[in-house]
Amino acid sequence: MKIRIEPQPDEQRRNPLGVKRWPTWSAGVSRFPWTYGEAETCYILEGEVVVTPDDGEPVILKTGNLATFPAGMSCTWDIKQAIRKYYRFG
């Protein structure tokens, strides 16, 4: 299972997705395990996190990245700089 990352997608990519209408989530520097019950797409508004899938290589997400996490993936989130993101499940 892989995390798909689009670095710095422009508004022509983000607007049709309705990113600005998605809920937001934020967290301070921390480390925790997470399992995705369903796919999630998120757009990083600020911060930096290293996400390490249980069966894969670490991925760094930074401000301006659009990322998609597959349903069923278990991973560890290691937030390096306080993070704020838009997100959508499904």
Backbone bond lengths (Angstrom), bond angles and torsions (degrees), N, CA, C in turn:
res aa  C-N    CA-C-N  psi(-1)  N-CA   C-N-CA  omega(-1)  CA-C   N-CA-C  phi
1 M - - - 1.447 - - 1.515 108.57 -
2 K 1.309 115.59 129.34 1.456 120.20 -176.58 1.521 111.85 -119.23
3 I 1.322 114.18 149.32 1.449 122.62 172.62 1.528 106.74 -88.40
4 R 1.312 116.71 127.25 1.466 120.32 178.01 1.532 108.42 -96.74
5 I 1.326 116.82 128.30 1.465 121.70 -178.07 1.519 109.78 -121.75
6 E 1.326 114.98 133.84 1.455 122.18 171.34 1.525 106.09 -115.22
7 P 1.343 117.56 108.07 1.462 119.17 -179.45 1.532 110.77 -75.96
8 Q 1.319 115.54 126.88 1.458 122.58 174.05 1.534 115.40 53.28
9 P 1.337 119.08 51.24 1.472 118.85 176.87 1.533 110.12 -65.18
10 D 1.321 116.06 141.60 1.462 119.38 -178.19 1.531 110.82 -81.34
11 E 1.339 115.16 176.57 1.464 120.05 -177.25 1.525 112.22 -63.49
12 Q 1.321 117.94 -30.46 1.472 120.32 177.99 1.525 110.84 -63.15
13 R 1.320 117.54 -26.54 1.470 121.94 175.89 1.526 110.28 -85.69
14 R 1.337 117.19 -42.89 1.470 121.01 -174.12 1.520 113.17 -76.06
15 N 1.323 118.33 -40.08 1.466 120.88 -174.74 1.528 114.00 -58.20
16 P 1.341 120.00 -45.80 1.473 118.64 178.83 1.540 113.33 -62.05
17 L 1.333 116.32 -24.38 1.464 120.49 178.01 1.527 111.74 -77.69
18 G 1.331 116.92 -17.73 1.466 120.95 -178.11 1.515 113.00 74.63
19 V 1.320 117.12 28.54 1.465 122.14 -174.26 1.529 112.48 -50.26
20 K 1.319 118.41 -43.13 1.467 120.67 -176.19 1.525 113.40 -68.52
21 R 1.326 116.98 -11.64 1.469 120.81 177.28 1.531 112.39 -96.55
22 W 1.318 117.72 -5.77 1.463 121.67 178.77 1.527 109.75 -72.83
23 P 1.335 117.13 155.20 1.470 119.68 174.11 1.532 110.10 -66.70
24 T 1.323 116.04 162.99 1.462 120.59 176.38 1.522 110.14 -112.34
25 W 1.302 114.80 156.76 1.464 123.36 177.03 1.511 106.93 -141.13
26 S 1.319 116.22 143.07 1.458 119.87 177.19 1.524 110.03 -142.59
27 A 1.333 114.43 156.18 1.460 120.73 179.18 1.523 108.36 -158.06
28 G 1.323 114.87 150.65 1.455 120.96 176.70 1.523 110.64 -84.49
29 V 1.303 114.89 -178.47 1.455 121.46 178.46 1.525 108.30 -55.60
30 S 1.320 115.80 124.10 1.470 121.14 -177.43 1.521 109.04 -170.31
31 R 1.326 114.77 174.52 1.470 121.97 178.69 1.520 107.17 -142.32
32 F 1.355 117.00 131.22 1.456 119.78 -178.32 1.533 110.49 -159.39
33 P 1.334 116.60 153.80 1.464 120.73 175.41 1.527 109.91 -82.26
34 W 1.330 115.91 152.65 1.454 120.67 178.97 1.522 109.46 -149.81
35 T 1.338 116.17 142.27 1.458 121.98 173.24 1.513 108.27 -125.46
36 Y 1.327 115.99 131.76 1.462 122.18 -179.19 1.519 110.09 -88.57
37 G 1.337 116.56 110.68 1.458 121.72 177.07 1.518 111.41 -71.74
38 E 1.332 115.79 -27.28 1.459 122.67 174.59 1.520 107.69 -143.58
39 A 1.313 116.83 165.11 1.464 120.42 -179.13 1.528 110.07 -61.94
40 E 1.320 116.06 146.62 1.460 121.68 175.35 1.526 108.84 -129.76
41 T 1.324 115.26 137.98 1.461 121.72 169.65 1.522 106.09 -115.49
42 C 1.325 116.43 135.45 1.452 119.77 179.42 1.521 111.01 -139.38
43 Y 1.321 114.55 155.05 1.462 122.02 176.48 1.522 106.78 -123.23
44 I 1.326 116.59 120.43 1.456 121.78 -175.41 1.530 109.78 -80.18
45 L 1.320 116.07 115.83 1.464 122.02 179.28 1.526 111.85 -82.25
46 E 1.321 115.57 -37.08 1.469 119.96 177.28 1.515 109.19 -162.24
47 G 1.333 115.38 154.06 1.455 121.36 176.02 1.515 113.82 104.68
48 E 1.321 113.55 -172.23 1.467 121.29 -179.82 1.517 109.36 -151.08
49 V 1.326 116.08 137.06 1.459 122.47 178.85 1.525 109.43 -140.91
50 V 1.320 115.47 144.27 1.459 121.59 171.52 1.521 106.06 -105.70
51 V 1.334 116.22 119.31 1.461 121.42 179.31 1.528 107.19 -108.42
52 T 1.341 115.95 122.94 1.457 120.77 -178.75 1.524 109.68 -116.93
53 P 1.346 117.05 107.34 1.465 119.87 175.82 1.530 109.60 -62.37
54 D 1.324 116.86 146.00 1.467 120.90 179.81 1.524 111.69 -56.99
55 D 1.324 117.01 -29.66 1.461 120.87 -176.96 1.528 112.62 -116.88
56 G 1.354 116.64 27.93 1.451 117.89 -175.75 1.511 114.27 -153.41
57 E 1.317 114.11 -170.46 1.454 122.85 -177.89 1.523 111.29 -89.45
58 P 1.338 116.98 150.07 1.467 120.72 177.70 1.527 111.74 -63.23
59 V 1.324 115.07 146.50 1.455 122.88 177.81 1.529 107.19 -126.96
60 I 1.332 116.60 134.15 1.463 121.29 178.15 1.518 108.62 -99.06
61 L 1.326 116.01 126.80 1.460 122.28 175.64 1.518 107.92 -113.21
62 K 1.341 115.27 132.63 1.461 121.48 -178.25 1.516 110.16 -130.32
63 T 1.316 114.96 171.39 1.453 121.66 176.28 1.532 110.36 -46.00
64 G 1.346 115.04 130.29 1.451 120.92 176.98 1.511 115.52 92.02
65 N 1.340 118.34 -4.38 1.461 120.61 178.41 1.525 111.18 -85.18
66 L 1.320 116.31 141.92 1.457 123.66 171.11 1.522 105.12 -107.51
67 A 1.319 117.32 125.49 1.459 120.82 -176.23 1.518 110.61 -130.33
68 T 1.331 115.10 147.03 1.459 121.55 175.75 1.525 108.38 -124.31
69 F 1.338 114.74 126.97 1.459 122.47 179.10 1.524 108.38 -106.98
70 P 1.334 118.52 130.78 1.462 120.31 -177.94 1.529 112.85 -75.13
71 A 1.311 115.62 148.72 1.467 121.13 175.06 1.520 109.24 -58.95
72 G 1.330 116.00 139.20 1.453 121.54 176.82 1.518 114.54 89.12
73 M 1.308 118.77 -7.13 1.456 121.16 -178.66 1.522 110.46 -76.26
74 S 1.331 116.43 132.44 1.461 122.59 172.12 1.522 107.20 -106.66
75 C 1.327 115.41 140.94 1.457 119.54 -174.80 1.521 109.88 -156.81
76 T 1.326 115.02 177.10 1.459 121.72 172.53 1.515 108.22 -120.22
77 W 1.322 115.74 129.23 1.466 122.36 174.78 1.520 106.86 -95.93
78 D 1.343 116.47 125.82 1.464 123.11 176.75 1.529 106.46 -122.43
79 I 1.328 115.42 93.83 1.466 121.16 -176.04 1.524 108.87 -79.28
80 K 1.331 115.23 116.57 1.462 122.37 -177.02 1.529 112.12 -90.04
81 Q 1.350 116.12 -35.64 1.463 122.57 175.99 1.520 106.27 -132.74
82 A 1.325 116.88 136.47 1.474 120.66 -178.16 1.526 109.66 -40.12
83 I 1.318 115.29 134.80 1.460 120.96 -172.07 1.522 111.26 -117.71
84 R 1.327 114.53 146.26 1.463 121.74 172.65 1.514 106.04 -139.58
85 K 1.318 115.84 132.85 1.465 119.52 -176.25 1.515 111.26 -143.88
86 Y 1.330 115.42 154.52 1.465 122.75 163.38 1.518 105.31 -88.09
87 Y 1.335 117.52 145.95 1.458 119.27 178.33 1.513 111.48 -146.35
88 R 1.332 114.12 157.06 1.467 121.66 177.59 1.526 107.72 -147.28
89 F 1.328 116.16 130.24 1.465 120.87 174.69 1.517 109.42 -95.75
90 G 1.318 114.75 151.54 1.465 120.34 176.40 1.490 114.61 101.79
